[in-house]
Amino acid sequence: MRIALVALIALVVAATAGCAATSVVTTPASHPPPPTDSAPVLTRHVPCFDGRQRLVGPMAVRRFHAVAAVSCIDGERIYPGHGQWSVRVRRIAAVGIPALQRYFERPSRRDQPKGHMCLDVAHFILTPVLVDAQGRSLAPRTPVDICGTPLGKLPNVPWHVVSVRKLRLMTSAAALAAHCAMEIKDVPAGAVGPLQPSPGGSLIPHTPQTVNVCVFRTEDFEVGRFVRGFSLDRTKTRRLLGGLTGAAPSGDCANQPLFATVAAKDEEGAWVELGGCFRVAGFTGSYVVGSANPSVVRSILGG
């Protein structure tokens, strides 16, 4: 849906281990089995790696005897009645720790094969914090090749979630229930660039049987913020879409603080101003502007 492409919703990407590149065979170190029953106590006050801790190399890791690990990842969660939030998930592991430690005992490779070129690719690297039986911790440096690509895959250890902390509200409960974004570009006001005039006709490529309506308010005529949302039945959808087919208005039109998006799920839709010239914007290969029937818009969408 083209409308989704201009929604200004922050994307939260969870950190993952880097892709396999080059493997290095090392001799497994001998470490005691992890005491799974004491892991929650040992890790209780151990902070997750946040980029401020000093990373230690493979020699320091070899001298360490980890029995547990801590990691935090960012993600998104929906809380019924409270909306969608970006969250930080704290996890601990107490099984598979020897394999996890051996991975970080690998030295990085600084040799570059003849003719090899590095690609400009960003790698998301999960850095767990290793914890020993006395509750001491360290943050190991990930072994990488000369291009900064992690060596092999991080061992797959079972992580157990111990806490989830809300960071930021992404979509309110009302917007979520209405299937609306929290913020969206004010397309009729030209927030995405120049609009081509329409001679008239529908600006929605495929005529849907029902549509979802999201109403936004803007103060800068760049970004609209969610006000309310609702769905229309077939009768109101047919009447509304028939009222959004006017030609581009002539002369200057004052930007309006309220506008609405009209779209079916997973399909391209239209933007319509709730006042002034009642401009309608759509995307038909480029952004195009037409006009709406004011009485139809007022009776169905309000103002």
Protein Blocks (a to p, Z undefined) as FASTA:
>chain_A
ZZlmmpccdcdddddddddfbdcdddddddddddfklmmmmmmmmccdehjaccddfklm
mmpccfbdcdddddddddehiapaddddddddfehklmmmmmmmpccdfbdcehiacddd
dddddddddddfkopacdddddddfkopaehjadddddddfbdcdfbdfbdfklmmnopa
fbdcdfknopnoccdddebdcfbfbacfbdcddddddfklmaccdfbdcdddfklmmmmm
mmmmcccdehjddddfbdcddddehiacddddeehjlpacddehiacdddddfklmmmmn
oZZ
